[in-house]
């Protein structure tokens, strides 16, 4: 079992920044690729970003590419999502998730956090 707890969400004006954190406990953190997801119209979980076990590979959704950065600190069992130039469409609950396989498909992910709300205001 892996337990994931997100933090760092909040209210921010359009154009602003937030950094989300996701702290993991349980099985070795470095055994898992880590992803961030958010709900979207017609999708329970829309892919945002993923980082490989070592942190050497990352992939982003087109909608956030160039604005968001995913990173991880395996010594701290934590994955981060730095979100810059936020816009209204980024408003959502953001979930971190752990997968044994690197990928952008939500069904690959075995463990999920409870989510943290990000609200972008105009």
C-alpha positions as a Markdown table, in Angstrom:
| # | Residue | x | y | z |
|---|---|---|---|---|
| 1 | Unk | 0.0 | 0.0 | 0.0 |
| 2 | Unk | 1.0 | 3.6 | -0.7 |
| 3 | Unk | -0.6 | 6.5 | 1.0 |
| 4 | Unk | -0.5 | 9.8 | -0.8 |
| 5 | Unk | -1.4 | 13.2 | 0.6 |
| 6 | Unk | -1.5 | 16.3 | -1.5 |
| 7 | Unk | -1.1 | 19.9 | -0.3 |
| 8 | Unk | -0.5 | 23.4 | -1.6 |
| 9 | Unk | -3.8 | 24.1 | -3.4 |
| 10 | Unk | -5.6 | 27.3 | -2.9 |
| 11 | Unk | -7.0 | 30.4 | -4.6 |
| 12 | Unk | -4.8 | 32.3 | -7.0 |
| 13 | Unk | -5.4 | 35.0 | -9.6 |
| 14 | Unk | -5.0 | 34.3 | -13.3 |
| 15 | Unk | -1.4 | 34.6 | -14.3 |
| 16 | Unk | -0.2 | 33.5 | -10.8 |
| 17 | Unk | 1.6 | 30.5 | -9.6 |
| 18 | Unk | 1.1 | 27.6 | -7.1 |
| 19 | Unk | 3.2 | 24.7 | -6.1 |
| 20 | Unk | 1.5 | 21.4 | -5.2 |
| 21 | Unk | 3.2 | 18.8 | -3.1 |
| 22 | Unk | 2.3 | 15.1 | -2.7 |
| 23 | Unk | 3.9 | 13.2 | 0.2 |
| 24 | Unk | 4.0 | 9.5 | 0.0 |
| 25 | Unk | 4.3 | 6.8 | 2.7 |
| 26 | Unk | 4.2 | 3.0 | 2.6 |
| 27 | Unk | 6.1 | 1.1 | -0.1 |
| 28 | Unk | 9.4 | 2.6 | -1.4 |
| 29 | Unk | 8.6 | 5.8 | -3.2 |
| 30 | Unk | 11.3 | 5.4 | -5.8 |
| 31 | Unk | 9.5 | 2.2 | -7.0 |
| 32 | Unk | 6.7 | 4.2 | -8.6 |
| 33 | Unk | 6.3 | 6.6 | -11.4 |
| 34 | Unk | 4.2 | 9.6 | -10.1 |
| 35 | Unk | 1.5 | 11.4 | -12.0 |
| 36 | Unk | -0.8 | 14.4 | -11.5 |
| 37 | Unk | -4.4 | 14.3 | -12.8 |
| 38 | Unk | -7.4 | 16.6 | -12.7 |
| 39 | Unk | -11.1 | 16.1 | -13.6 |
| 40 | Unk | -12.2 | 17.5 | -17.0 |
| 41 | Unk | -15.5 | 17.6 | -18.8 |
| 42 | Unk | -16.3 | 14.0 | -19.8 |
| 43 | Unk | -13.3 | 12.6 | -17.9 |
| 44 | Unk | -13.1 | 11.6 | -14.3 |
| 45 | Unk | -9.3 | 12.0 | -14.4 |
| 46 | Unk | -7.5 | 14.0 | -17.1 |
| 47 | Unk | -3.7 | 13.5 | -17.3 |
| 48 | Unk | -1.6 | 16.5 | -16.4 |
| 49 | Unk | 2.0 | 15.3 | -15.9 |
| 50 | Unk | 4.1 | 12.2 | -15.0 |
| 51 | Unk | 7.6 | 11.7 | -13.8 |
| 52 | Unk | 9.6 | 8.5 | -13.9 |
| 53 | Unk | 10.9 | 6.7 | -10.9 |
| 54 | Unk | 14.3 | 8.4 | -11.0 |
| 55 | Unk | 13.0 | 11.7 | -12.2 |
| 56 | Unk | 14.9 | 11.5 | -15.4 |
| 57 | Unk | 11.8 | 11.4 | -17.7 |
| 58 | Unk | 8.7 | 13.7 | -17.7 |
| 59 | Unk | 5.7 | 14.0 | -19.9 |
| 60 | Unk | 3.1 | 16.7 | -19.9 |
| 61 | Unk | -0.4 | 17.3 | -21.3 |
| 62 | Unk | -0.4 | 19.8 | -24.2 |
| 63 | Unk | -2.6 | 22.1 | -22.1 |
| 64 | Unk | 0.1 | 22.6 | -19.4 |
| 65 | Unk | 3.3 | 22.1 | -21.4 |
| 66 | Unk | 5.6 | 25.1 | -20.8 |
| 67 | Unk | 3.6 | 26.3 | -17.8 |
| 68 | Unk | 3.8 | 23.3 | -15.3 |
| 69 | Unk | 6.8 | 21.5 | -14.1 |
| 70 | Unk | 6.7 | 18.1 | -12.3 |
| 71 | Unk | 9.6 | 17.1 | -10.1 |
| 72 | Unk | 10.3 | 14.7 | -7.3 |
| 73 | Unk | 12.6 | 14.3 | -4.3 |
| 74 | Unk | 13.0 | 10.6 | -3.6 |
| 75 | Unk | 14.8 | 11.3 | -0.3 |
| 76 | Unk | 11.8 | 13.2 | 0.9 |
| 77 | Unk | 9.2 | 10.8 | -0.7 |
| 78 | Unk | 7.6 | 13.8 | -2.3 |
| 79 | Unk | 6.5 | 14.8 | -5.8 |
| 80 | Unk | 5.8 | 18.4 | -6.8 |
| 81 | Unk | 3.8 | 20.2 | -9.4 |
| 82 | Unk | 5.0 | 23.8 | -10.0 |
| 83 | Unk | 2.2 | 25.6 | -11.8 |
| 84 | Unk | 2.9 | 28.9 | -13.5 |
| 85 | Unk | 0.8 | 31.3 | -15.6 |
| 86 | Unk | -2.3 | 29.8 | -14.3 |
| 87 | Unk | -5.6 | 30.4 | -16.1 |
| 88 | Unk | -9.2 | 29.9 | -15.4 |
| 89 | Unk | -9.2 | 26.5 | -17.2 |
| 90 | Unk | -6.7 | 25.2 | -14.6 |
| 91 | Unk | -9.3 | 25.4 | -11.9 |
| 92 | Unk | -9.8 | 21.8 | -10.6 |
| 93 | Unk | -9.1 | 19.3 | -7.9 |
| 94 | Unk | -5.6 | 18.0 | -8.5 |
| 95 | Unk | -4.8 | 14.4 | -7.6 |
| 96 | Unk | -1.4 | 12.8 | -7.4 |
| 97 | Unk | -1.1 | 9.1 | -8.2 |
| 98 | Unk | 1.5 | 6.3 | -8.1 |
| 99 | Unk | 2.0 | 3.7 | -10.8 |
| 100 | Unk | 4.3 | 0.8 | -11.3 |
| 101 | Unk | 4.5 | 1.7 | -15.0 |
| 102 | Unk | 5.3 | 5.0 | -16.6 |
| 103 | Unk | 2.4 | 6.4 | -18.5 |
| 104 | Unk | -0.4 | 9.0 | -19.0 |
| 105 | Unk | -3.4 | 6.7 | -18.6 |
| 106 | Unk | -5.2 | 6.9 | -15.4 |
| 107 | Unk | -5.9 | 3.2 | -15.3 |
| 108 | Unk | -2.2 | 2.5 | -14.9 |
| 109 | Unk | -2.2 | 4.2 | -11.5 |
| 110 | Unk | -2.8 | 2.0 | -8.5 |
| 111 | Unk | -2.8 | 4.5 | -5.7 |
| 112 | Unk | -4.4 | 8.0 | -5.5 |
| 113 | Unk | -4.4 | 10.8 | -3.0 |
| 114 | Unk | -7.5 | 12.6 | -1.8 |
| 115 | Unk | -6.9 | 15.7 | -4.0 |
| 116 | Unk | -6.2 | 19.4 | -3.4 |
| 117 | Unk | -8.4 | 22.2 | -4.8 |
| 118 | Unk | -6.9 | 24.8 | -7.1 |
| 119 | Unk | -9.1 | 27.8 | -7.9 |
| 120 | Unk | -8.0 | 30.4 | -10.4 |
| 121 | Unk | -9.8 | 33.7 | -10.3 |
| 122 | Unk | -10.0 | 36.4 | -12.9 |
